């Protein structure tokens, strides 16, 4: 199968392009379930680049199950294996393609290569569907691109709703200390081109005991619960409008209950269709926030209601030379303009020249909105276990480094013997 496809593309860079028209939109599309265990999988990018199939959330709904796994090669790159497993009418049809990344490939290069192999592997299955006659194998010179086409619409009995529920716990201990934690979450989302709805709840409870001496035991409990709701309407290629609501309870923030919500507007300088490669957004929100505190605060309050607004500028770029991302946001309470918070973070992975990469991540926050701090102060034990948040004016986190890789670029042999596992992969 691989040799036949390679002959079609004449050893060039090939792309499968659907010729969409009104009739093609009515054709039944191949339904594909992508089960990816590779760091280089970007499902948003895959869906935008490969539009001649219909992506489904469950293997039981699929005509083809694509299992993608990854393990490291001796040369520092990765061997990515794409196993195409035919289901239903395609039962018994199976193919395996492999794609090798170099130790000097950027994330964008590896991602595009994986997506290209995925498109090639799906041709055999898509050719037998109604959309098959609208496919063309095109040799495209390097650097030439075409706009992505709209995906084919399929009937969805769930009406685009997807749900996820999780519950887990942990227990640890030794002679003089022990602890346990329980956490759970649930989420529901419905995503279409015109409207995005997201709802989620999260809860965590932990309890730790520390035996300080024969007669003293310190017990630390921590609770953190939250619920959030977001609705976003797509106004056009650059503008979005939304509504949000949040509920929180946190022992660390001296908050028995905090409720906030309000409208938001966002502008993306680039079209949203290009967001997997570049994005520059301006987001403004206007909210009302109400607080009930566990203990009397430094302002002698047990509850407060305040309006606030927030402005955020965010940007990200993913290109063959590397990737850069970052944001700057400011939140200000309108009842007291001095009560505010400014958060910044930035990260980069840049290829300086072949084999040499620069990596950086940093965050810096100016904090002037800690009116929730308890008036009673903190004990030494509470400080050490970080049970309560302490007064501070700023917070920062910085990581900078370089990496240099050299040697043979021809090493695609994988030998996992005595490697301590079955290879390197990341669950997505």
N, C-alpha and C positions, 0 to 999 in steps of 0.2 A: 504493500500500500504506500509506504513512504517513498519508494523509488518511482512509482507512477506519478505521485503528486510532485515530486521533484522535477520530473520531466516536464510537467505542465508549466511550471514556473520558469523553466530554462535556467536554473541555477541563479535566478535573480531574486529580488524581493517581491513576493507575490501577495496580493490581497484579494479576498473574495468580496465582490461588490454586488449587492442586490440592486436590480433595476426595478425600483418601486413605481407603481402606478395604481390607479383605482382598482384594476382587476387583481393585481398582486396582493393588495391589502386584504382581499377576500380569501386568499389561499390559506390552507391549513399549514401552519409552521411546525417544524420539528421542535419537540419539547425536550429541553435539556436540563439536567440537574448537575450543577458544578459543585464537586466535593473537593475543595482545594486545601491542601496542607503545605503550601509553599509561601515563604515570606514575600515572594514577588507577585502574588495574586492581588489584583485590584479589581474587585467585582464591578465597581462603577465604570471603570475604564473598559472592561470586557463587554459589558452590556452596550456601551456606546459604540464600540468598534465592530462588534459582531451582531448585526441586526437582522440576519436572515433566519434566526431561530427564535423560539420563545423560551425564556428562562423560567423554570419552575422551582418552588421552594422544597418540594418533597420528591424523593426518589420514586415513590409509587405513582407519581403523575408523569414520569419522564419516559421518553422514547430512547434516550441515551443517557447513561450515567458516566460522567467524566471524572475520574479519580486522579488527582494531581498530587504527587508526592515529590519530595526533594531530599537529597543528601549531598554532603560535601565531597568534592573531588580532591585528589592529591595536590592539584595546582592552586587550590584556594578558591576555586569557583564552585559551581553547583551543577549536579545532574538533576534535571527536572523531568520526571516521567509522567506522561499523560496516557492513562489507560482509558480507552473508549469501550464501554460495555453496552451492547445493544439490549434493549428491553422491549417488551410487548411485540409489535410487528417486526422489530429488529433483533429479536432474541436469537442468540447464536452468532451474531456479528460482533467481532472484537478486533480492535487495533491497539497498538502501542507505539507512541511516538516519544522521542527523547530530545530535549533541548539542553544544551550546555552553555552555561554562563562563564565568562572569564573572571579572573580575580580583579580585573580592572574595570569591569562593567559597572555603570551607574544603575540605580534603581529603575530609572526610566528605560534604559536599554534592555535590561533583563525583563521588565514588565512587557515591553513591546514585543520582544522575541517570544515570550510565552504565549501572548495573545495571538501572534501570527501562527504558531504551531497549533493552537487550539482551533483556529479558523480552518486550517488545512485539514485537520483530522475530522471535522464535522462535515466536510464536503460529501463524503461517501454516503452518509445518512441523509443529508438534506437533499441530495440529488434525486431521491425517490419520492419526495413530497411534492405538493403542488407548487411550492416555491422554487423547485429545482430548475425549471426552465428559465427562471429569471436570474440565475446565477451566471457569472462570467469569471473566469480566471484571467487576471490582468497582470501583465508585467509592468511594474511601476518603477521608474528611475528613483534613486535615493533622493529623499527630500520632497517628493511630490505627494501631496495629500489631497483627499477629497472630503467634503463634509459628511458626517455620519447621517445615515438615513433613519427615519422613524421605524421603530420595531412594529411587528405585526401584532394586532390586538387579538387576544384569546378570551374566551368565556372563563370567568373566574367565579366559582360558587361562593368563595369567601369574600368577594368584592374587595380584593386587595388588602384585607386585614391579615396581620400576622401577630402571633402571640408567643411569649416566652416566660417560663416560670422556673425559678431556681431556689433551692433550699440546701444549706450545708452548715456544718458545725465543726468545731475543732476542740481538742482537749489536750492539755500538756501538763507536765508536772515533774517535780523532783522532790528531794527530801524536805526542803524548806519553803517551797513555793509550788503553787498549782493554779490552773486557770482554765476557763472554757469560754467559747464564743459561739453564738448562733447568728446566722445571717440569712436573709432571704430577699428575693426581689421578684417582681412581676412587671411585664411590659406589654403594651399593645401598640401597634402602629399601622397606619394605612397611608401608603405613599403612591401618589399619582403625579402626573405632570402639572396638574392644576392645584392640587391640595395635598398637604402633608399633615397628618394627625399623629401625635405621639403622646402616650400616657405611660407613666411608670411609677412604681412604688418600691421603696427600699427600706430595710430595717436591719440593724445590727445591735446585739446586746452582748456584752462581755463582762466577766467577773474574774478577778485575780486576787489570790491571797498570798501575802509575803510574811513569813515568820521572821521577825526582826531579832528576837531573842526568845528565851524560854517562856516569857510572860507577855510578849507583845506580838500581835498579829495585825498587819495592815491589810485592809480589804479595799480594793478599788473596783468600782463598777462604772461602766460607760454605756451610754445609750445614744444611738443615732438613727433617726427615722426621717424619711422624706417622701414626698409625692410631688410629681410635676406633670403639667399638661401643656402641650404646645400645639398650636394650629398655625399653619403657614399657607398663605395663598400666593400663587404665582401670578403676578400682574402682567409681566412681559419678560423679555429675555434678560432684563437688567434689574427690575424692581420686584420686591416681595413685601408682603404685609403679614403681620402675625399678631396673635394674642397668646399670652403665657400666664400660668398660675403655678405657684409653688407653696408647699407646706413643709415645715421643718421642725424637728425637735432635736436638740443636741445638748448633752450635759457639758461638753467642752466649751460651748459658747454661752452657757448660762441661759439657754432658751428652752422654756417649757413648750412654747408653740410660736412659730413665726409663719405668717401668711402674707404673700405678696402676689401681685399680678397687674397686668396692664397691656397696652398695645405696643407694637414695635414695627419699624419700617427698615428695610435693608436695600442698599443699592450696590450692585456689583458692576464695576467698570467694564469687565469682560463679560461676554454672554455666559450664562450659567452652564450651557452645553460644553464649555471649555474648562470647567472647574477641576477636572482631573489633572490638567496640565498647568493652569494658571488661574489665579483668583485674587481680586483686590476688592474688598467689601467694606462698606460703611454701615454700621448698625446703630440705630437709636431706639431706646426703649424709655417709656414713661410708666412708672408704677406707683402703687400705694402699698406700703409695708406696715403690718401690724405685729407687735411683739408682746408676748407674755413671758416674763422672766422667772426662773427658779428662785433667785434670791434678789434682794434689793440691790440695784446697780449703783455705780459711782455717782450717778445723777439723782439718787434717791427715788428711783422709779421701779414699779413692778409691772407696768405695761406702758406701751407707747404706740402711736400711729403716726406715720410720717410719709409724705410724698418724696419720691426720689427719681432721678433720671440717670441714664447711662449711655455713653457713646463709646463705640468700639471700632477700631480700624484693624482689619486683618488681611494678611496677604500670604500666598503660597505659590511657588513656582517649581515645577518638576520638568527638567530638561535633561538631555544626554550628558551635560556637564555636571549634573548634580541636582540638589534640591535645597530650597530656602523657604522657611516659613516663619511667621511671627505675628504678633498682635500687640496693640496698645489699647487699653480700655480705662475709662474713668467713670466712677460712680459718685454721685453727689446727692446729699439729702437737702431738700429744698427748705426745710424749716430752719436749718443752720448750715449755711454754705461752707463753713469751715469743716463740717463733718463729711469727709470724702475718702475715696480710696482710688489709687492709680495702680494698675497692674500691667506689666510688660513681660513678654517672653519672646524669645527668638531661637531658632535652630538652623543649622546648615550642615550639609554634607557636600563639599565641593571638591571636584577633581582639579588639582593644580596642574599636574601633568601626569602622563601615564604612570600608574602605580602609586602616586602620592595623593592622598586625600586629606582634607581638612575637615574636622568635625567639631561642632560647637553647639551647646545648648545653655541657655541662661534665662533666668527670670528675676525680676525685681519688682517689689511692691512697696508703695508708700501708703501707710495705714494710719488714717486719722478718723476712723469711724467706730471706735471701740466703746461706745456708750453702753454696751451690754455687759461690761465687766462687773463682777460682784464687788460691792463695797467692802465686804469683810476681808478681802485679801485671800492669799493662798498659803497653805501649810507647806512645809518642806517636802513631805511625801507627795502632795498633789503636784508640786513643781517637777519632781523627779520622774513621776509616771505620766506627766503631761495630761493630767485629768482635766485641768481647766486651762483656758488660753490666758497667757500673760500679756501685760501691757507692753506694746512695742510700737516703734515708729516706722519700721521697715522690715522687710524679709527678702533674702536673696538666695539664689542657687545658681552656680556656674560650673560648667564642665567644658574643657577645651582639650583637644588632642589632635595628633597627626598619625597617619598610618602610611607605611610604605611597603609595597609588595613587589617582588622582583623574582626573576627566574624564568623557567620555561613556561610558555603559555599553552603548550600542547601536552595536557595531562588530563584526559577525560576518563581515565580508568578509576572505577570505584571499587574499593576493597574494604568492606565494613567488618571484617573478621576481628574479633576481640576489641571492638570499638565501643563497648559498653552500652549498646542500644541498636536500634534498627535504622539509624541515619538521622539526619537533621531535618526537622520539619516544624512548622508553626501551625497550630490549629486556627482556622478562620471561621 
